[in-house]
Amino acid sequence: MKNTIAAVMTASLALVPVSCVWAQGNPGASPSTATEHPDEIVRMHQQVAAANREYNREVAAAKKVYDHKKAEAKKKRDAAVEVAHSGVSQ
């Protein structure tokens, strides 16, 4: 599970610069918010904020998967405990 999360985060971080280069290399596209501001430092902060938003989105998705798997495991455990308890009372 940790390897999957790490792979997803690594892939997303690798794609962030590619999407920025593509947007800057395509003059026919509408200007993105990161390239609208004339100040280089402001653009850098906007790009960092965009990367953080993407990271947070992917972490939230991974947490949902984790919570789902955890709930499934809990159901299995509870069923096994119920079987064990019913076997003792007889």
Secondary structure, 3 states (H helix, E strand, C coil): CHHHHHHHHHHHHHHHHHHHHHHHHCCCCCCCHHHHCCCHHHHHHHHHHHHHHHHHHHHHHHHHHHHHHHHHHHHHHHHHHHHHHHHHHC
